[in-house]
Each structure stands twice: as structure tokens, then as C-alpha cells.
Amino acid sequence: MPIRSNSAVAAVIALSLGFGLSACGDIPNNGSLYSVKQPVVEQRNFVLDLAAGGGGVTLPEQQRLGEWFDTMNLRYGDRIAIDGAASSGAVREDIAAVAARYGLLLSEGAPVTEGFVEPGNVRVVVTRSRAYVPGCPDWSDQMSTRLDNSTSDGFGCAVNSNIAAMVADPQHLLKGAEGTGETVVMSSTKAIQSYRAQEPTGKGALSEVSSQSGGN
């Protein structure tokens, strides 16, 4: 069995420590409880051009718009806007009536889309948002312990991914929903006021019932 000198053993130990330190340098160090895995919101625009005029949108075009909404599986969180020179008040009312069947309102202003709207047409733009957390799940961290008390690479993936999946309107992650000015107390008292405004059922005289009438 060969005998190594002390200098050779020291060189091997130093080389091993060097590889270990270089490997540790590649590990991100997050010493806080703030997660670097944050949700992002992605938007996509879908467009449909309809023939329209000063009198509004024709019934066949309204039917085509409704079929397009069905194909899009229109849902809460989608934004509907109209664009084009033919977007008069009557056109807006017709499109708003179709959108109301799905419980949605028209948004003010339209996003920039590719191409241009032909004269005599109006463009309906549906903006759909999706929230997700890039890089999750992250199982790249193979460290069983961290001597510097830093968080793991996948820290925050579970909570933030669940929030991104459960939020009904992804836009609320960017900007919260604006209130209508009506508080919960104001809306809850409507039922109480309606109950108090009703006349009691026993306010009138009792109906007369003859004891001579037949019955079982």
C-alpha cells in the first residue's frame, strides 16, 4: 500500500475544498422571507371584425358575434372593447347587449391590435389574461441544509402558484378591483329596510269563516 506524504494529503484536501466552495458559489442566497418566485400576468388579444353602420349591428352579425363568444368560452375576467370608425352609439349598444348575455360590460378604450379596421366595420377585441409563476415548481435545490439560513430555490412556489390559479380575474394581481362606493353595510341594510317597509300580514281584519259550512 503506497504511503502518501503530508504535503500530498494537504493538496488533495485543498483541491476538494476548492471544488466545494466553487459549487456553493453557484447556489443563490436568499436570506429573506421574500419569495423570488412571483406571479406574472400574460395578456392575449383576440379580434373579430363585424359589418356595422350608423344604425348599429345587423342581426346576422350579432348572431355571429354571439357564436364567437361561445367559441371563446367567454368568462369573468375577460375584457371586451370595440375599435373602429363605425363604433357609434347604436353599434356600442348592440355589442353591449350581446356581451350582457355573458355577464360582461364593455371596457373604455381598445388595445392596439395588428392591422387596421376596414371602413364600415367595427372590431371587437377580447383581452384574456393568464396568471402563472415562471420557473415553478423548482426542484433544482438538492441541499438538505443551508448553513447560511437562506431559503430554498422553490420557496414560494406553492403559495404563489395557488394564488395565480385561484384568482378569478388575473388583472387584480396588477391592480385591485375598484370599489363602487357602496360599502357592505350599505348593501346589507337594503334587505332590512325592505323587510321593515312591508306591511304586517296581520294588519287587516280576520276573514270571516262560517261554522255552518260543511267540511270533513
C-alpha positions as CSV (number, residue, x, y, z in Angstrom):
1,M,0.0,0.0,0.0
2,P,1.5,3.3,-1.0
3,I,2.2,5.9,1.6
4,R,1.3,9.5,0.8
5,S,3.2,12.3,2.3
6,N,1.6,15.0,4.4
7,S,2.0,17.5,1.6
8,A,0.1,15.3,-0.9
9,V,-2.8,14.8,1.5
10,A,-3.0,18.5,2.2
11,A,-3.1,19.2,-1.6
12,V,-6.0,16.7,-2.0
13,I,-7.9,18.3,0.9
14,A,-7.3,21.8,-0.5
15,L,-8.5,20.7,-4.0
16,S,-11.6,19.2,-2.6
17,L,-12.4,22.3,-0.6
18,G,-11.9,24.4,-3.8
19,F,-14.4,22.3,-5.7
20,G,-16.9,22.6,-2.8
21,L,-16.6,26.3,-2.5
22,S,-17.0,26.8,-6.2
23,A,-20.1,24.7,-6.2
24,C,-21.5,26.7,-3.2
25,G,-20.9,29.9,-5.1
26,D,-23.5,28.9,-7.8
27,I,-26.3,28.5,-5.2
28,P,-28.4,31.6,-5.0
29,N,-28.5,33.1,-1.5
30,N,-31.9,34.5,-0.4
31,G,-31.6,35.3,3.3
32,S,-35.0,36.9,3.5
33,L,-38.5,35.5,3.6
34,Y,-39.4,37.3,0.4
35,S,-40.1,34.8,-2.5
36,V,-38.3,35.5,-5.8
37,K,-40.9,33.3,-7.4
38,Q,-43.7,35.8,-8.1
39,P,-46.8,35.5,-10.4
40,V,-46.8,37.2,-13.7
41,V,-49.8,38.2,-15.8
42,E,-49.8,37.4,-19.5
43,Q,-52.4,39.1,-21.9
44,R,-53.6,38.0,-25.3
45,N,-55.9,39.9,-27.6
46,F,-58.5,38.2,-29.9
47,V,-60.3,40.2,-32.5
48,L,-63.4,39.9,-34.7
49,D,-64.4,42.4,-37.4
50,L,-68.1,43.0,-37.9
51,A,-70.0,44.9,-40.5
52,A,-71.7,47.9,-38.9
53,G,-73.3,51.2,-39.8
54,G,-74.9,54.2,-38.3
55,G,-78.0,52.1,-37.4
56,G,-76.0,49.6,-35.4
57,V,-75.0,46.0,-36.0
58,T,-77.3,43.8,-38.0
59,L,-79.0,40.7,-36.5
60,P,-76.9,38.2,-38.5
61,E,-73.7,40.0,-37.4
62,Q,-74.9,40.0,-33.8
63,Q,-75.6,36.2,-34.1
64,R,-72.1,35.8,-35.5
65,L,-70.7,37.7,-32.5
66,G,-72.6,35.5,-30.1
67,E,-71.3,32.4,-31.7
68,W,-67.7,33.8,-31.5
69,F,-68.2,34.5,-27.8
70,D,-69.4,30.9,-27.3
71,T,-66.3,29.6,-29.1
72,M,-64.1,31.8,-27.0
73,N,-65.8,30.4,-23.8
74,L,-66.2,34.0,-22.6
75,R,-65.9,34.2,-18.9
76,Y,-65.4,36.6,-16.0
77,G,-62.1,38.4,-16.2
78,D,-62.2,38.8,-20.0
79,R,-62.2,42.4,-21.3
80,I,-64.4,43.4,-24.2
81,A,-63.6,46.6,-26.2
82,I,-64.6,47.9,-29.6
83,D,-62.5,49.7,-32.1
84,G,-63.2,51.4,-35.5
85,A,-64.7,54.5,-37.0
86,A,-68.1,52.7,-37.2
87,S,-68.3,52.4,-33.4
88,S,-71.2,54.7,-33.0
89,G,-73.6,54.8,-30.0
90,A,-76.0,52.3,-31.7
91,V,-73.2,50.0,-32.5
92,R,-71.9,50.1,-29.0
93,E,-75.4,49.4,-27.6
94,D,-75.8,46.3,-29.9
95,I,-72.5,44.8,-28.9
96,A,-73.0,45.6,-25.2
97,A,-76.4,43.8,-25.4
98,V,-74.6,40.7,-26.7
99,A,-71.9,40.9,-24.1
100,A,-74.5,41.3,-21.3
101,R,-75.7,37.8,-22.0
102,Y,-72.4,36.6,-20.6
103,G,-72.5,39.0,-17.7
104,L,-69.8,41.3,-19.0
105,L,-69.6,45.0,-19.7
106,L,-67.7,46.9,-22.4
107,S,-64.4,48.4,-21.4
108,E,-63.5,52.0,-22.3
109,G,-60.8,52.2,-24.9
110,A,-59.4,49.4,-27.0
111,P,-55.9,47.9,-27.0
112,V,-53.7,48.2,-30.1
113,T,-54.1,45.3,-32.4
114,E,-52.5,44.3,-35.7
115,G,-53.8,45.6,-39.0
116,F,-56.5,48.2,-39.4
117,V,-60.3,48.2,-39.4
118,E,-61.9,48.4,-42.8
119,P,-64.3,51.3,-43.4
120,G,-67.8,50.3,-42.4
121,N,-66.6,47.7,-40.0
122,V,-66.2,47.6,-36.2
123,R,-63.6,45.5,-34.4
124,V,-64.5,43.6,-31.2
125,V,-61.4,42.9,-29.1
126,V,-61.4,40.3,-26.3
127,T,-58.5,40.6,-24.0
128,R,-57.8,37.5,-21.9
129,S,-55.3,37.4,-19.1
130,R,-53.5,34.4,-17.6
131,A,-51.5,34.3,-14.3
132,Y,-48.7,31.9,-13.6
133,V,-45.4,31.7,-11.8
134,P,-42.4,31.1,-14.1
135,G,-39.9,28.5,-13.0
136,C,-42.3,26.7,-10.7
137,P,-42.1,24.0,-9.4
138,D,-38.4,24.3,-8.8
139,W,-36.7,21.1,-7.5
140,S,-33.2,22.1,-8.5
141,D,-32.1,22.6,-4.9
142,Q,-30.6,19.4,-3.7
143,M,-29.3,20.9,-0.4
144,S,-30.7,19.2,2.7
145,T,-29.5,22.0,4.9
146,R,-28.2,25.5,4.4
147,L,-25.7,26.8,6.8
148,D,-26.3,30.4,5.8
149,N,-30.0,30.1,6.7
150,S,-31.2,31.0,3.2
151,T,-34.4,29.8,1.6
152,S,-34.6,27.1,-1.0
153,D,-34.9,27.6,-4.7
154,G,-38.5,26.6,-4.8
155,F,-39.5,28.8,-1.8
156,G,-42.9,30.5,-2.5
157,C,-43.8,28.3,-5.5
158,A,-46.7,26.6,-3.7
159,V,-48.4,29.7,-2.3
160,N,-47.9,31.9,-5.3
161,S,-48.9,29.3,-7.8
162,N,-52.1,28.6,-5.9
163,I,-52.9,32.3,-5.8
164,A,-52.3,32.6,-9.6
165,A,-54.5,29.6,-10.2
166,M,-57.4,30.7,-8.0
167,V,-57.7,34.4,-8.7
168,A,-60.8,34.9,-10.7
169,D,-59.5,38.0,-12.6
170,P,-55.7,37.9,-13.1
171,Q,-55.7,41.6,-13.7
172,H,-56.4,42.0,-10.0
173,L,-52.9,40.9,-9.3
174,L,-51.7,44.0,-11.1
175,K,-54.4,46.4,-9.8
176,G,-57.0,45.6,-7.3
177,A,-60.7,45.8,-8.1
178,E,-62.1,49.3,-7.8
179,G,-65.0,49.8,-5.4
180,T,-68.4,51.2,-6.4
181,G,-68.6,53.5,-3.4
182,E,-71.1,51.2,-1.8
183,T,-70.0,49.5,1.4
184,V,-71.0,46.1,2.7
185,V,-73.0,47.8,5.5
186,M,-75.0,49.8,2.9
187,S,-75.8,46.8,0.8
188,S,-76.7,44.6,3.8
189,T,-79.2,47.2,5.2
190,K,-81.2,47.0,1.9
191,A,-82.8,43.7,3.0
192,I,-83.6,45.1,6.5
193,Q,-85.2,48.3,5.0
194,S,-87.2,46.2,2.6
195,Y,-88.4,43.9,5.5
196,R,-89.4,46.9,7.6
197,A,-91.2,48.6,4.7
198,Q,-93.5,45.6,4.2
199,E,-96.9,45.8,5.9
200,P,-97.5,43.2,8.5
201,T,-99.6,40.2,7.3
202,G,-102.0,40.5,10.3
203,K,-102.7,44.2,9.8
204,G,-106.1,43.6,8.2
205,A,-109.2,42.2,9.8
206,L,-109.5,38.4,10.1
207,S,-111.5,36.7,7.4
208,E,-115.0,35.6,8.5
209,V,-115.5,31.8,8.5
210,S,-118.9,30.3,8.9
211,S,-119.2,27.5,11.3
212,Q,-122.3,26.2,9.5
213,S,-120.3,25.4,6.3
214,G,-119.7,21.7,5.7
215,G,-116.3,20.1,5.8
216,N,-114.6,16.9,6.7
